[in-house]
Amino acid sequence: MPSYPAGLSVSNHALITLSDALRSRRAKVGTRWRRLSAGDQAVLVLAHLRKGDTYAELAAGYGIGTTTVFRYITEAIEVLAALAPTLATAMAVIKAKAFVILDGTLLRIDRVGMGSGRDRPYYSGKHKCHGVNVQVISDPAGRLVWASAALPGARHDMGAAREHGILDALQAAQVKVIADNGYRGSGFEVPQRRRPKDPETGERRKLSRNQRDVNSAHARQRGPGERANAVLKAWRVLRKIRCCPRRATDLVKTVLVLSLAR
């Protein structure tokens, strides 16, 4: 298989963060020799995470076996996932923000099983596909602040946020939170809801002009939160997760650490 040099659209800080973490890992376990240096291993891992290069393609490019590539990538994900900030750590950053945006995003996955019902919890009726639910917190500029562990895609955003302890943490931080209608009842700022149907005519009552203006202002504030979701999905490995869904959390944590690298 022919190979060729190519660039990676990742920051040098992300490369340095991963390289340093791998060097620390090698020093800790007492590794004497590897086919690739920590820096080369970091580039290999980033090519897989960012561009979706397969094990076979990376093995051909670096002149190593596919099993070695698998070990290198698995090791890097394990190292970086351990460095991911916790929700409590993120709260220290969140408290300094004028407000934060909370949103849920679906990361697509392959089907878990055929005809056994094992994939049912991962099927999102809203998105009409299988995936995992990840809760994302961003700042007013749309910069990623924190991302949660992955839950089955059928889980509602409100239930997922409650299970992760996000609702209690944000309320305790006393910070303004902008969210969509999926978080209605949380105490956060959500859009004005359309009024129920008129019992006489059966038509749904329209929002008033003031309510529509409020919703427009709310949408402008919530809009930048989509950038944080885009930051996660810019890493091709998260556009469609092809490994076991149980590994999705480690992948999200890995991408979170690399995205926050400064």
N, C-alpha and C positions, 0 to 999 in steps of 0.2 A: 504494500500500500504506500503510495507516495505521500510525502509530508511537505509542509510549507510553513514559513514564518507568518505570524499574524499578530495583530494588536488586540488589546483588551480594554474595553471602556470601563475601567475601574480606577479608583484613585490610588496614588502611591501609598497613601495612609492605610488603605485596606491591605495592600500587599505587605507593607511593613508589619502591620498588626498580625497577620497570619504567619509571616516568616518568623517573627519573634516568638510567637506562641509555639510554633513547631520546634524551634531551637530549645526552648525551655522544656518541652516535652522530651526531646532527645536527651537532654542533659539529665533529666529526672530519671528516665528509665535506663540510662547508661548505654545508649546506642553507640557502637563503635564505628560502624560503616553502613552506608546506604548507597544505592545506585545513584540517587539524586540528592543534591544538597537541599537544605531547608528552603532556600530561595526558589530553586527549581520546582520543588514539591508544591510550594505555595502558588506558583504560576499555573502548574498543572491543575490544581484544585480550583483555582479561580476560573480557568477555562471551562471546566465542567459545570460549575455553578452559574457562571454568567452567560456562557454561550451554549451550554447544553452539549458540549462535545462528549461523545460516547467513550467508554473504556477502550474499545478497539482503536478508535481514532487517536486517543492520547497515547496508547501503548505504541502505536506505529510511529508517532511523532517523536517520542522520547527513547525509543529503542528498548522498551522494557515489556514485561508481560502484563496481560490484562488483570491477572490476580494481584500483581504489585500495584497497579493503578487503583484497583478496588481498595486495597489496604491503605494506600496513601490518602484517598478521599475519605474513607471511613474514619481514619485517625484524625484528619483535619476537622471534620464535622464534630467529632467528639470533643476535641480541644476547644473549638470556638463556642460550641453550645454551652460549655461550662462557664464561659466568660459573659454570657448574656445578662443584661441587667434585670433585676427582679422588679416587680411592680412597686415595691417599697422604695427601691433605689430611684425609680423613675419619678416617684412623687416629689422628690427633692427638686427635680428639674421642673416638674409641672407647676409647683407652687409659685414659681417665679414668672409664670406666663400670665398674660392678661386673660386669656381663656384657652381652652383646648377643645379639640374636635374628636369625638368618639365615633367610630364607624366600624362596621363589620364587613369583611370581604370574604369571598369564597375562592379557595384555591382548588382547581380541578384536579381530580385523581382518576386513575383507571378503576374499573369496576373491581370490587373485592372478590366476589364469588358469583357464580352463575347458578340461579335456581335454588340457592340455599337460604336466601333471605339475609345473608351476612352483609350485603351491601345496602340494605334498606336504610339503616341509620345515616348513611353517607349521601343519600339522594336528596338534593335540594329541590323542593317543588317550585320554589321561586325562580331558580335559575335553570331548572329542567336538566340537571346534570349531576353527576357524582362529584363530591368534593369535601373539603374540610373548612370549618368556620374559624376565622382568625379575627380577633378584635384588635383594632389599630387605634392608637392615640397619636395625634399630631398637634403641632402648635399652630398659631394663626397664619403663619406663612406656608403651611403645608409640609413642614419638615417632620420627618418621622421621629417620634419620641420613644414609643414602646409598642411592642406587638405581643399578643398573648400566645399561649400554647394552642395547638390545633384541636378542635372538637369536631365530631361528625357533622357533616354539612346540613343535616336536617334540623340541627339545633337552632332555635330562634335567637336573634341577637340579644334580646333582653335576658333570656335564660343563660346564654353564654357569658354575658357580662356579670351576671349575678354569681355564676359558678366560679368565675375567676376572682371574685372579690373586687371587681373594678368599681361597682356602684358604691360600695362602702368606702373604698379608698378615696375616690374623687369627692364624695360628700364630706369626708373627714378633712380633706385638703382645702375645703372651702374655696374651690376654684370654679369659675363659670365654665359650664360644659355645653357645647353645641352638638346636637345629635339629630338623627332623623326620626321618623314616626315609629321605627322599630323599638325605640326606647321610651315610648309613651308610658307615663306612670312612674318613671325613675326620679322625677324632680329636676331633670335637665331641661334645657331649652329646646323644644321641638316645634315643628311647624304647626300652624293653626289647622285644625282638622275640619274637613267638610261637614256641614251639618246634616243630621239624618233626614230621611225622606219625609216629605209632607204627607201625613196620613190621608189627606183628602185627595190630593192630585197624584200622589205616588212618585212625584219628582223630587230629586235631591236638591235641597236648598243651596244656592250659591253662596260663596263667601262674600262678605262685604268688601268694599274698596279698601278700607283700613286693614282688614285681615289679609287681603292679597298683598298689600304693601309690606305688612309684617313678614309674610312668607317670603317675599322677594329679598328683603334684607337678611332674613335668616339663611336663605340659599346662598347669598353672596359670602356669608361668613363660613358656611359649611363646605362650600365648594373646594377650597384649598385642601381639605382633608383627602380628596381623591388623589392628590399628588402623592401622599404617603402610601396609599395602596399601590400606585404606579411604581413607586420606588421598590417595593417588594417584588412586584411582577416583572420589573426590568431584569431580574435574575431569572434566566430561562428555566432553571431547575424548578421554579415555583409556578410556572405557567401551566404545567400539567405534571403532577407528581406521579412518577411511574413506579416508585418503590412502595413498600408497605405503608399504609396510612399512619401506622404507629410511629414511623420515623419522621413524619411531617413536622412535628414539634421541633425536633433537633435541626431540621432544615431551616425552619423559620427563625430559630434562635441564631443560627449561623449567619444567615443573611442580615439579621438585625445588627449583629456585632460588626459585620463588614460595612453596613450602610452607615452606622454611627461613628465609624473610625474617622478621627479628625487628625 
